[in-house]
Amino acid sequence: MLRTHTCGQLKAGDVGSEVVLCGWVAVRRDHGKLIFLDLRDRYGLTQITIIPRDLGEDYAKAKEIRSEFVLKVTGIVNSRPSGTVNPNLPTGEIEILAKKIDILNASQTPPFEVKDELEVTEDMRLKYRYLDLRRPAMFRNFVLRHKMYQVIRPFLSGRDFIECETPILTKSTPEGARDYLVPSRLNPGEFYALPQSPQLFKQILMVSGIERYYQIAKCFRDEDLRADRQPEFTQLDLEMSFITEDDIYTLFEELMYAIFKELKGVELKIPFPRMTYADAMAKYQSDKPDMRKELNTEFAFLWVVDFPMFKWNEEERRWDSEHHPFTNVHADDIALLDSAPDKARSRSYDLVLNGTEIGSGSIRIHDQALQQKIFNLIGLAPEEIQKRFGFLLEAFQFGAPPHGGFAFGIDRLLAIIAGEASIREVIAFPKNAKAGCPLTNAPSEVDPKQLAEVGISIRKK
């Protein structure tokens, strides 16, 4: 190890010890011959005091040091002089009297100061994301993400769930948002798609007898961006066999309780209230009402249930699925599929937090005949059904159990917990509002040879 301690570790009890610290220069203050540095690492800040007589030949080198230089500092822990103690800093009682300084790497003058109060454009922050991520506020957001994962995995493992990965290169089955397509070099003219969700694979895992699956999954949607949307995002994806809606509600209420207790020290009131889609629209004109006033709570959860099975697509003169075509219908409403599809209620449910939909799920169709009927109702021709979903229908012929699931957006939930207005604040390397990455300049053109290998030519607009 290059260091003996971190920059957030030393206290008054360490006075007199020789220590070695490593980190970045957060602030440099030159008081004539005395130089003060605030050295920063992920754990905190420690003040370094540089006195010419103590540093000897290294003093000239110390004069060159500027913000964001990476240093290794050897020195003696000293009590801060009277009147200079910083009670707001965990290391505020001490300073390090430098005996030796090694410049591990120099830094150019940063395009913005690495501090929490910034007045720069978001694109500038994303272009220099590695500097932006050095800010304590950003670091705290990623600690929150880490802690959330540390809650999720043992919680679900303790309830017999199996973490299972599903493919990233998969089949295009567009439902609403556009797929990201990936050309296949070995199969010219054919394409993979990046998954909008692991929906079909997790249902097939239920057919395979896994019974309880989960995955912290990357998903991709080529859609217009808002503060709560990204072209690639992370969700907790989950599926269970032999369950009803109440099993899903109970599981996720207990999970949210565990997450909020660990991350925020808040004990949520469970069970969460439930409201039908019809009541939400009648009373609030929204399917994701903000219930903070009614429930008198900074975190108001609500289950919105019994969404319509279908919505009318006026442009194409056909029915669309309200959620997706794999959602089951209430048993009492099956007859309505023939006579009045618009009145049929689905066995779907959204979880709303403070007026934001953070997750969605449903009891799925597991009967091949009913699934075929739903495909027909939304206007899919038999050959298209077979082409897009034949593998799912075939799997249903081999004993598909009743099953259902749920997925919630980890980025959306984290943004609410962290008090951030945009999910970009809780994603390490997000895309901007134009779906671009200012850091890497993606998306970008590729070499014509690469296009030729996959049989693609570009048509300029």
N, C-alpha and C positions, 0 to 999 in steps of 0.2 A: 504494500500500500504506500502511495506517495504521502499520505497524510496520517496524523495520529488522531485527529478530531475533526468534526464538522464545524461549519460556521454558525451553527445554532446551538452548540453544545456546552460551551465553557461558561462556568459560573464563578462566584466569589470563592468557592471552595477549591478552585483550581489555581489560585494565585501562587506564584512561585514556580509552577511547572513549566518545563520546556515543551513546546508543542510545535506541530507542523500542520498548517492549514493550506488548502487549495481552493481556488475559486476564481470568480470574475470580479473585477473592480467595479463596484456599483457607483461609488462617488469618490472623487479625489479632491482633497482640500489642501492647498499649499499655503502655509503660514510662515513664509520666509524660509528659514532652515528646517523648520518642522513640517513634515508632510503627514497628513492623515488620510488613510484609505478605509473605506467600508468594503470589506471583502464579502462576496455573496456566493453561496451555493444553494442547493435546493432546500437546505435545512434552516437557513437564516442568514444573519449578518453579524460580522465581528469587526470591530474597529482595530485597524493596524496603525500603530504610531511609529513613524520613522524619524530617528534622531541621528544626525551625521556621525557622532562619535561611536554610536552603537553599531552602525552598519558598515563603517570603514569604506573599503573600495566599492561596495555595492551601492553606496549612496548616489553616485553618478548615474548608475543604472536606474535607480528609483526615480530620479528626476524625469526620466523618459516615460514613466508609466502614465497611461490615460485610461479613461472609461472603457470597460469590457476587455481589457488585457486579462489574460489568464495567468495567474501567479501561483507559485508555491512559496509560502512564507514560513520561515523558522524563527521562533522567538519565545519570549518569556511572558507568561500571563501576569498582568499587573492590575492592581485596583485602580479604577479611574480616579483622577484627582477630585477633590471635593467640589461640588457644583457642576460636574460634568456627567454625572450618572444619568442614564436614559432609562426611566422606569417603563417606557413603552416597548423596550426591546428585551427579549429573554437574556441576551448577553450584555445588557446595558450597564452592568456593574464593573465590567472588566474591559481591558484593552490588551493588545499584544504588542510588546516592545520588540520590534523586528531586529533580529541578529543576522539574518541572511534572506535574500529575496532572489528567487529564480523566476525569470519571465518564461513561462511555458509556451506562450504564444501571444503575439501582439494583435491588436485589433485596429482596423480603420475607424474613423469617427462614425458612429452609428447614424443612420438616417433619422432616427428619433430616439429620445431618451428612454431607457428601459425602466419604466415606472408605471404604476397603475393608472395615474391620471394622464391620459394621452389625448392629444388633439391632432390626430392624423387620420387620413382616410382609411377605410377598411381595406381597400386594395393595397395600400402601402403596408399595412400590417400583414396582409397575406403574402405579399412579395417577400418580406423579410420575416417570415413566420418564426424562424428559429430565434430571432430577437424577441418577437412578441411573446413567445412561449417562456422566455426567461422571467417575465413579469410575475410577481407572486400571485396575483388574482387569477391568471391563466393556469398557473401551476395548481392552485387549489381546485380548479374545475376538473383537472385530470386526476387528482387524488380522489375526488368525489366519484368519478367514473370507476376507478380502481376499486374503491370501497363498495360500490354498488355490485360489481361483479363478485366481490368477496362475500356479499350477502346472498346473491342469487344462487351461486353454484352449490354451497352446502345446504341451502334451504330446499332446493329441488332434489338434490341427491338424497337427503333425508326422507323424501317422500317417494322414493323408488323411481325417479326419473333417470333416464339414460341420456347423456349428452352425445349427440350424433350429428356429424357434418353431412350436408347434402351438396350436390354439385353446384359449382359456379358456372361452368359451361353447360348449358342445358338447351331445351327446345323452346322456340318462340311460340307462346300461347297468349298473344296480347289481350289484355282485359283493361280497357280504360287508358291508362298511361302507356306511353310508347316504350318498347323494348330497346335496350342497347344491343346491337348486333355485332357478332364477331365472325369474320369469314374463316372458313376452314381451308387450309392449304392442301390437305390430303383429300378433300372432297370438293373440288372446284365448283363454284356456283352455289354452294350450300353454306348455311350459317348456323352458328350457335347463337343463343341469346343469354345475356346475364339475367339472373333471376330477379323478378320484381318481388317475389317472396318464395319461400320453400314450400308453398301450398301443396302441390301435387305430390312431391316426394314425401312430405310428412304424412299425408293420407295413405300413401303406399306403405310407409313404415307401420302404420296401424294394421294394414292388411297382413303385414309380415309378422305380426304378433309382438312387436316391441311394447305396445300398450301405453307406455309413458315416455315421450320423447321431448327433449328441449334442445335449443341451439341459440347461442348468441350469434346472430346471422347478419352478414352483409347483404344488403338488397340494393337494387339499382332501378331507377325509373327516369326515363328521359322526358321529364315534364317541366313546365314553367316553374321557376323557383320563387319561394316566398321565405319569410324569416324562419318558418318552421319546416321548410323542405330543402332537401339536398338531392343531387342526382345519385349519390351513394350514401346510404345511411345504415344504422345498426338497429336491429330489433331483437327482443327476446321472443323467440318463436317456440310454441309449445303445442302439443297434441296429446289427447288421452282417449283411451278406449273404454267402453262400457260406463259412460258417465251421462249426467244431465247438466243443464245450465247451472243448477245450484252448486255442483261440484266445481265448476270453473269460477263462479263468483266467490265461493269460500276460499279457494286456493289463492286467487289473486288479491283478495282482501288481506289475507294473512301475509302474503309476500310484500304488499305495499306497507303494511304495518311494520314488518321487519326492516324494510329499506328506510322508512322515515325515522324509525327509532334509532337506527345506527348512524344515518347520515345527518339528521337534523335534531336528534334528541326529542322528537315529537311523537307522541302516542296518538295515533289516529283512532277515531271512533268507528268501530266496525260492528255490524255489517254496514256497507254503504247503502244509501237510499237507491231505490229503483224507480224509473219512470218510463212509461211507454213512449214510443216515438210519436204516437198520435197526441198524447197529452203534452209532450214537450213542444210540439209544433203549435198546438192550440193555445198554450199558455205563454210561451216564450218566443214563438216564431223562429225557433232554432232547434236543431237536433243535438246541440252541445251547449246547453244553457250554463251560465256561470252561477253557481248556487252559493257563493260565499256569504251573501247577505242573508239568505234564507236559513242557512245552516250555521251562521255566526261563527266562521272559521276562516289564514293565509294560504288552507289546503282543502277544498270542497270537492270530494269525489262523488260521482253519480254514475250509475249504470243506466244507459238508455237502451231499451229492449223492444222487441217486436217491430222491427223495421219492416216496411213493405218488401215483398219478394222482388217486385219489379218497378221500374220507372219507364215511362213512355219516351222513346226516342223519336221526336217529331221529325227530325231531318231524314231519318232512314225509315220512318213509319213502321217501327217494330218495338218490341219490348227489350229493355236492357235489364241485367241483374242490378239490384240496388247495391249489393256488396260484391258478390261474385257468384258464378253459377253453380258452385259446389255447396251452397248453403241450403239446409233443409227447410221444409215448410211445416208450419204447425199442423198437427194431425187433423184438427177440426177444419182446416182451410184447404185440404187437398182437393176437395171437389171444386173449389173456386178456380183452380188452375184451368179448368175447361170453360167455366162460365163467366168468371170475372177475375182475371189474373191480377188486376190492380188492387183488389181487396184482400188478396192472400197475404198473410203475415209470415215473415221468415223467423227462424229460430236463431236470430243473430243478436249481438249485443256489442255496444261500444262502451268503453270506459272513458269518462270525461273528467278532467281535472281543471278547475278554475276557468271553465269555458273553452278548454282545448281538448280535442279528442286525442288521447294518448295511446289508445289501443282499441282493437276490434277483433271480434271472433264470432264463431257460430258453431252450432251442432251441424255436422256435415251430412250430406246425402251418402248413404252407403249401399243403396239399392240401385242396381244397374238400370232397371226399367224407369225409375223415377229420375235418375240422372239424365237418361236419354230424353225423357219428356221435357225436362228443363232446357236442355240444349235446343230441342225443337221449338220451344216457346220463344226463345230469344233469337230465332231466325237462322240457326246454323243448319246448313244443308248436310245430309247424311255423309257425303264424302268429306266435307270439312270437319265434321265431328270425328270421323275416323282418323283423319290426318292429324288433327291437333290433340285429340284426347283418347285415341283408340287404346293406348297402353293403360290408361286409368280404367276404362270400361272393362278391358280384359281382366285387369287385376280384381275388379269387383265380382267376377265370375268364380273366384276361388275363395269365397268365404270372408267377405269384408265385415268387420265388427261395427256396431254403432260407435261413433266417435265424434269428437268435437275438439275445438282448440281455441287458441287466443294468441295474439302477438301484440306487444306494446313497443312504442318507439323509445328506445333508450335515450336517444339524443333529446327528444322532446321533454321527457321526464326530467332529465338532468338539467336542462335549461331552466325549467320551473323551479327545481330545488335550489339551483345556484342563483336564482333571481336574475337570469339573463334574458334579454328580449329576443335573442336569436340563437338558434341551435349551432350556428357557426362558432359561438364562443365556447362550446364544449366538445368540438371536434378538432383533432390535432391539425389536420390539413384539409380544411373544407374548400369547396368551390365558391366562387363569388356569384353575384346575382346573374351573371351571364354564363354560368356553369363552367367557368374557366378557373384554372389554377395559376395565379400570378407568380407563384414561386417557380414553377417548372415550365410555364407557358403552355400547358396542356389545355385543350387539345391542340395538336399541331399537324402539319403536313408530314407525310412519311416518304421515304425514298421510293421512286418509281419502281425499283426492282422488287420491293416488298409488295407493291400493288400487283405487279405482273405475276408474282408467285401465287397469289390467291385469285387471279383472273378478274381483277377489278380495274376499271378505268374511271377517271374523275370527269364528270361533266360540269363545267363551270356555269354558274348561274348567269 
